[in-house]
């Protein structure tokens, strides 16, 4: 892909399934990746792997804490250079009907899935505006587009992320900053495994997910990584404010 060589790109939740696949893909395209994750050991392991063929920098970061985010971004710029791209991938979910959920769970969902990405945007956008250049990819969910039983507050957060992204795309188009959204469908990650393991019949639930997908398989982290890399690349230089479902056809929104 065009224009990723030597670009400095932050990936939150960078040591997880979709995050690690994205970091690897970006590094393969020549980007310098900053792996933001709460799990420093996993982030360091990925950093060592990528540094065999590219450039990576791992840093522990709690995205829900504004001051910690600001400090992590400053350390990244000192290590790798000014931030060219941001992938807001970190997230958390709990699956249960809304009336069985708790205010404590709502708060955690909102802090990680909504406030965390606000902190990340705030920390990187100022520099992007000053340089008149940048690209942001926000990972939402098809739950934001069509709803999802057992994910009411999560869907609300992701719906907010979609609206926020479109607004920023308008506000910062004059600064040559692109903001786009990717909505994964069921993807073969630890999060999905946690959902199925909590079911009475995990294999039956997994099979139900697969049967619902027209392309007949679960998404793989690499499926998301390629779409993320595209939105960050110069191949997508005339695309902003858009929402792309990467779901094997599970949802087909115009």
C-alpha positions as CSV (number, residue, x, y, z in Angstrom):
1,X,0.0,0.0,0.0
2,X,1.1,3.5,-0.7
3,X,2.4,6.0,1.9
4,X,2.9,3.8,5.0
5,X,6.7,3.7,4.9
6,X,8.1,5.3,8.0
7,X,4.8,6.6,9.2
8,X,4.4,6.5,13.0
9,X,1.2,4.8,14.0
10,X,-0.3,4.1,17.4
11,X,-2.4,1.0,17.9
12,X,-4.3,0.8,21.2
13,X,-5.0,-2.7,22.4
14,X,-2.1,-3.5,20.2
15,X,-1.1,-6.8,21.9
16,X,-4.5,-8.4,21.4
17,X,-5.9,-10.3,18.5
18,X,-6.9,-7.6,16.0
19,X,-4.4,-5.2,17.5
20,X,-1.4,-7.5,17.1
21,X,-2.4,-8.5,13.5
22,X,-2.7,-4.8,12.7
23,X,0.7,-4.0,14.2
24,X,2.3,-6.8,12.2
25,X,0.6,-5.7,9.0
26,X,1.6,-2.0,9.4
27,X,5.2,-3.0,10.2
28,X,5.3,-5.2,7.1
29,X,4.2,-2.1,5.1
30,X,7.1,-0.1,6.6
31,X,5.4,1.8,9.3
32,X,6.8,2.4,12.8
33,X,4.2,1.0,15.2
34,X,3.6,2.0,18.8
35,X,1.9,-0.8,20.7
36,X,-0.3,0.6,23.5
37,X,-1.6,-2.0,25.8
38,X,-2.3,-2.7,29.5
39,X,-0.5,-6.0,29.2
40,X,3.1,-4.8,29.0
41,X,4.6,-8.3,28.8
42,X,2.5,-9.2,25.7
43,X,3.3,-5.8,24.1
44,X,7.0,-6.3,24.7
45,X,6.8,-9.8,23.2
46,X,5.2,-8.3,20.1
47,X,7.7,-5.5,20.0
48,X,10.6,-8.0,20.0
49,X,8.9,-10.0,17.2
50,X,8.3,-7.0,15.0
51,X,11.8,-5.5,15.6
52,X,13.2,-8.6,13.8
53,X,12.0,-7.1,10.5
54,X,10.6,-3.6,11.3
55,X,10.3,-1.0,14.0
56,X,8.0,-1.2,17.1
57,X,7.8,0.5,20.5
58,X,5.7,-1.1,23.3
59,X,4.3,1.0,26.1
60,X,1.9,0.2,28.9
61,X,-1.1,2.6,28.7
62,X,-4.4,2.8,30.5
63,X,-6.4,4.7,27.9
64,X,-9.1,5.6,30.5
65,X,-6.6,7.9,32.3
66,X,-6.1,11.2,30.5
67,X,-2.7,12.1,32.0
68,X,-1.3,8.6,31.3
69,X,-2.4,8.8,27.7
70,X,-0.8,12.2,27.2
71,X,2.5,10.9,28.8
72,X,2.4,7.8,26.6
73,X,2.0,9.8,23.4
74,X,4.8,12.1,24.4
75,X,7.1,9.1,25.0
76,X,6.1,7.6,21.7
77,X,7.0,10.8,19.8
78,X,10.3,11.0,21.6
79,X,11.1,7.4,20.6
80,X,9.6,7.2,17.1
81,X,8.7,10.7,16.0
82,X,5.5,12.7,15.4
83,X,2.3,10.7,15.2
84,X,1.0,10.2,11.7
85,X,-1.8,7.7,12.4
86,X,-3.9,6.3,15.2
87,X,-5.9,3.1,15.5
88,X,-8.4,3.1,18.4
89,X,-8.8,-0.6,18.8
90,X,-8.8,-1.2,22.5
91,X,-12.2,-2.3,23.9
92,X,-14.0,-4.4,26.4
93,X,-17.4,-6.0,26.6
94,X,-19.7,-7.9,28.9
95,X,-22.6,-9.9,27.4
96,X,-25.8,-9.9,29.3
97,X,-29.3,-8.3,29.0
98,X,-29.4,-4.7,30.0
99,X,-31.7,-5.2,32.9
100,X,-29.3,-7.7,34.4
101,X,-26.2,-5.5,34.0
102,X,-24.9,-3.2,36.7
103,X,-24.0,0.5,36.9
104,X,-20.4,-0.6,37.7
105,X,-20.4,-2.5,34.4
106,X,-21.8,0.5,32.5
107,X,-19.1,2.7,33.9
108,X,-16.3,0.3,32.9
109,X,-17.8,-0.1,29.4
110,X,-18.1,3.7,29.0
111,X,-14.6,4.4,30.4
112,X,-12.9,1.9,28.1
113,X,-15.0,2.1,24.9
114,X,-15.9,5.8,24.9
115,X,-13.8,7.9,27.3
116,X,-10.6,6.0,26.3
117,X,-10.9,6.9,22.7
118,X,-11.7,10.5,23.6
119,X,-8.4,10.6,25.5
120,X,-6.5,9.2,22.6
121,X,-8.0,11.6,20.0
122,X,-7.3,14.6,22.3
123,X,-3.7,13.6,22.7
124,X,-2.8,13.1,19.1
125,X,-5.1,15.5,17.2
126,X,-3.3,18.7,18.3
127,X,-0.1,17.5,16.7
128,X,-1.8,16.4,13.6
129,X,-3.5,19.7,13.2
130,X,-0.2,21.5,13.6
131,X,1.3,19.4,10.9
132,X,-1.7,19.6,8.7
133,X,-1.7,15.8,8.2
134,X,-3.0,12.6,9.8
135,X,-5.2,9.6,9.6
136,X,-7.3,7.9,12.3
137,X,-9.1,4.6,12.2
138,X,-11.7,3.9,14.9
139,X,-12.8,0.3,15.5
140,X,-16.4,0.3,16.4
141,X,-18.8,-2.7,15.9
142,X,-21.7,-3.8,13.8
143,X,-23.5,-3.7,17.1
144,X,-23.4,0.1,16.6
145,X,-25.2,-0.2,13.2
146,X,-27.8,-2.8,13.8
147,X,-27.9,-3.5,17.5
148,X,-26.9,-6.7,19.3
149,X,-28.7,-8.6,22.0
150,X,-26.8,-8.6,25.3
151,X,-24.6,-5.6,24.3
152,X,-26.8,-2.6,24.9
153,X,-24.2,-0.3,26.6
154,X,-21.4,-1.5,24.4
155,X,-23.5,-0.8,21.3
156,X,-24.3,2.7,22.7
157,X,-20.6,3.4,23.2
158,X,-19.7,2.2,19.7
159,X,-22.6,4.1,18.2
160,X,-21.2,7.2,19.9
161,X,-17.8,6.4,18.4
162,X,-19.3,6.3,14.9
163,X,-21.0,9.7,15.4
164,X,-17.9,11.2,17.0
165,X,-15.8,10.0,14.1
166,X,-18.0,11.6,11.5
167,X,-18.0,14.9,13.3
168,X,-14.2,14.9,13.6
169,X,-13.9,14.0,9.9
170,X,-15.9,17.2,9.2
171,X,-14.1,19.4,11.7
172,X,-10.6,18.4,10.5
173,X,-11.0,17.8,6.8
174,X,-9.5,21.3,6.3
175,X,-6.4,20.0,8.2
176,X,-6.0,17.1,5.8
177,X,-6.9,14.7,8.6
178,X,-8.9,11.6,7.7
179,X,-11.1,9.9,10.2
180,X,-12.8,6.6,9.3
181,X,-14.5,3.7,11.1
182,X,-14.3,-0.1,10.8
183,X,-17.1,-2.2,12.2
184,X,-16.0,-5.8,12.7
185,X,-18.6,-8.6,12.7
186,X,-17.9,-11.9,14.7
187,X,-14.1,-12.2,14.7
188,X,-12.1,-15.2,16.0
189,X,-10.5,-13.4,19.0
190,X,-10.2,-13.9,22.7
191,X,-13.3,-11.7,23.2
192,X,-15.5,-14.0,21.1
193,X,-14.0,-17.0,22.8
194,X,-15.1,-15.5,26.1
195,X,-18.6,-15.1,24.8
196,X,-18.9,-18.7,23.6
197,X,-17.3,-20.2,26.6
198,X,-20.0,-18.5,28.8
199,X,-22.7,-20.2,26.8
200,X,-24.4,-23.5,27.8
201,X,-23.3,-25.0,24.5
202,X,-20.2,-23.1,23.2
203,X,-19.8,-25.1,20.0
204,X,-23.5,-24.7,19.1
205,X,-23.2,-20.9,19.6
206,X,-20.0,-20.7,17.5
207,X,-21.7,-22.7,14.7
208,X,-24.7,-20.3,14.9
209,X,-22.3,-17.3,14.4
210,X,-20.8,-19.0,11.3
211,X,-24.1,-20.0,9.8
212,X,-25.3,-16.4,10.1
213,X,-22.3,-15.1,8.0
214,X,-22.9,-15.3,4.2
215,X,-19.2,-16.0,3.5
216,X,-19.4,-19.0,5.8
217,X,-16.6,-18.3,8.3
218,X,-15.7,-16.2,11.3
219,X,-13.6,-13.1,10.6
220,X,-9.9,-13.4,11.3
221,X,-7.8,-10.6,12.9
222,X,-5.9,-10.3,9.6
223,X,-9.1,-9.5,7.8
224,X,-9.4,-6.4,9.9
225,X,-5.7,-5.6,9.7
226,X,-5.8,-5.3,6.0
227,X,-8.8,-2.9,6.0
228,X,-7.2,-0.8,8.8
229,X,-3.9,-0.6,6.8
230,X,-5.9,0.6,3.7
231,X,-7.6,3.4,5.6
232,X,-4.3,4.6,6.9
233,X,-2.5,4.4,3.6
234,X,-2.4,7.0,0.8
235,X,-4.6,4.7,-1.2
236,X,-7.4,6.0,0.9
237,X,-6.4,9.7,0.7
238,X,-9.8,10.8,-0.6
239,X,-11.8,8.8,1.9
240,X,-13.0,10.3,5.2
241,X,-16.0,10.0,7.5
242,X,-16.9,6.6,6.2
243,X,-18.0,3.4,8.1
244,X,-17.0,0.0,6.7
245,X,-18.4,-3.3,8.0
246,X,-15.9,-6.2,7.8
247,X,-18.3,-8.9,8.7
248,X,-18.4,-11.5,5.8
249,X,-21.7,-10.0,4.7
250,X,-23.4,-10.4,8.1
251,X,-24.6,-6.8,7.8
252,X,-25.1,-5.0,4.5
253,X,-25.7,-1.4,5.2
254,X,-25.8,1.3,2.4
